[in-house]
Amino acid sequence: MKVLGIGNAIVDVICKVDENFLSKNKLTKSTMKLVDENEFKKLLSNLKIEETIAGGSVANSIVGLSQLGNSVSFIGKVNNDELGNKYEKSLINEKVKYCYQKKIEPIPTGTCLILITPDSERTMVTFLGIAGKINDKDIDENAIKNSELTFLEGYLWDEGDPKKAFDKAISISKKTAMSLSDLFCVERNKKSFFDLVNSKLDITFANEQEILSLISSKDFNEVISFGKQLSKLLVVTRGEKGSIAIQKNQVVECKSKKNLKIVDLTGAGDLFAAGFLHGHINNMSIKESLEKGTEMSSKIIQKIGARLN
């Protein structure tokens, strides 16, 4: 296997809403809010579902890598329930090897409500369900040892069992990459994330907001200085300003594509990571990898959802 992803196994439920729906339900646009099962059901009861799909940030990246012709696998925790079975089938249909043995669990499979406003921004409301209960026993050691790179999801990291799962995966991986996932995620776990980026990961993906928060700065020049002294690979997406990769003293920039008909920003970062990792594992240069990431994210934002086909 080229890449094994470890992330939240979450069924995405995509709905279109107006701005009023967000304010009425006290939701902050473009962020991800965690809710319990009751609140999730209450929100969903007022909505029309556009699409249901196997999601989760790293799962989206892994599917993207599969669609680019790479052999990939995924570990994510679901229940042996209707949604869990749908989730597994959806990945297998995308030629992703699913390396998790489903069991009957007391908690249902995780679900994420993706609310798309008329400006194409996405606001997420997530009931993690069993997905966030991953532990070290759920990590298939052979699957990791047989992969060239393990791609971890920042959303999944938490104190306790998930941290043990991450530590186990990192300790036996040939190479590790992680996405910082979300601004709230970084702010909640700043010390732990800083330690991961600084001393454990080989590749870190972040957007501009996330990386500035991680290093407690408002100045992007400080991000470049931080990246140079890391001696790892730091890849930062900057929206309309394009993307940048920093490795030791090498700073490589890539412009964003212009004149795109943006309909939904879901999956932009996930597919960017897929394109970049495709380049990385197939021995392309950093510049070519950034270009592939940009090409993939440009395609996905011109359609609804986080699947290219």
Beta strands, then each sheet from edge to edge (+ up, - down):
strand 1: 3-6
strand 2: 10-16
strand 3: 32-34
strand 4: 49-55
strand 5: 72-75
strand 6: 96-98
strand 7: 110-116
strand 8: 122-127
strand 9: 149-153
strand 10: 176-179
strand 11: 203-207
strand 12: 233-237
strand 13: 243-247
strand 14: 250-254
sheet 1: 6+ 5+ 1+ 9+ 10+ 11+ 12+ 13- 14+
sheet 2: 3+ 8+ 7- 2- 4+
end
